[in-house]
Amino acid sequence: MRFIIAGQTGVGTSELVLRLAKLTETEENTLEYIAMAFDDIIFKTVELLKNAERIGTCGCGHSGIICQHAAHLLHGIFLPI
């Protein structure tokens, strides 16, 4: 069986499997990196919010609604707003 990939003619099944395996490995590595970076950002953000003397929220339209919810949540965990 032969496949056509991005205009290339006749790529064999074994080559296709190897390409897909490499692509999957690259995708997995990228997702792991993003997850680690995201965890680090979340922890830093929580630490900054926890140590803040006061936290202000503001927004207009949908952003304002989200800010109201954020202010309510922060007030619920006894952080000054």
C-alpha positions as CSV (number, residue, x, y, z in Angstrom):
1,M,0.0,0.0,0.0
2,R,1.3,3.5,-0.9
3,F,0.3,6.9,0.6
4,I,0.7,10.4,-0.6
5,I,1.9,13.0,2.0
6,A,2.0,16.7,1.2
7,G,2.5,16.3,-2.5
8,Q,5.1,13.6,-2.2
9,T,4.6,10.5,-4.4
10,G,4.4,7.0,-3.1
11,V,5.4,6.9,0.6
12,G,5.5,3.3,1.8
13,T,3.6,2.0,4.8
14,S,6.7,1.4,7.0
15,E,8.0,5.0,6.2
16,L,4.5,6.4,7.1
17,V,4.6,4.5,10.4
18,L,8.0,5.9,11.2
19,R,7.0,9.4,10.4
20,L,3.8,9.1,12.5
21,A,5.9,7.7,15.4
22,K,8.3,10.6,15.2
23,L,5.5,13.1,15.0
24,T,3.7,11.5,18.0
25,E,7.0,11.6,20.1
26,T,7.5,15.2,19.2
27,E,3.9,16.1,20.1
28,E,4.3,14.2,23.4
29,N,7.5,16.1,24.3
30,T,5.9,19.4,23.5
31,L,2.9,18.7,25.6
32,E,5.1,17.6,28.5
33,Y,7.1,20.8,28.2
34,I,3.9,23.0,28.1
35,A,2.5,21.2,31.2
36,M,5.7,21.8,33.2
37,A,5.9,25.4,32.2
38,F,2.2,25.9,32.9
39,D,2.6,24.4,36.4
40,D,5.5,26.7,37.1
41,I,3.5,29.8,36.0
42,I,0.4,28.7,38.1
43,F,2.5,28.3,41.2
44,K,4.2,31.7,40.8
45,T,0.8,33.3,40.2
46,V,-0.7,31.8,43.3
47,E,2.3,32.8,45.3
48,L,2.1,36.4,44.1
49,L,-1.6,36.5,44.9
50,K,-1.2,34.9,48.3
51,N,1.5,37.5,49.3
52,A,-0.3,40.5,47.9
53,E,-1.5,43.1,50.4
54,R,-4.5,43.9,48.1
55,I,-5.8,42.6,44.8
56,G,-7.7,44.7,42.4
57,T,-9.9,43.5,39.6
58,C,-11.4,45.5,36.8
59,G,-12.9,45.0,33.4
60,C,-15.6,46.0,30.9
61,G,-18.2,43.8,29.4
62,H,-17.5,40.1,29.6
63,S,-14.1,40.8,31.1
64,G,-15.9,42.8,33.9
65,I,-18.2,39.9,34.6
66,I,-15.2,37.6,34.9
67,C,-13.5,40.1,37.2
68,Q,-16.6,40.2,39.4
69,H,-16.4,36.4,39.7
70,A,-12.7,36.5,40.4
71,A,-13.2,39.1,43.1
72,H,-16.0,37.0,44.6
73,L,-13.8,33.9,44.7
74,L,-10.8,35.8,46.2
75,H,-13.1,37.2,48.8
76,G,-14.4,33.7,49.6
77,I,-10.9,32.6,50.5
78,F,-10.3,35.6,52.7
79,L,-7.9,37.5,50.4
80,P,-8.4,41.3,50.6
81,I,-9.9,42.9,47.4
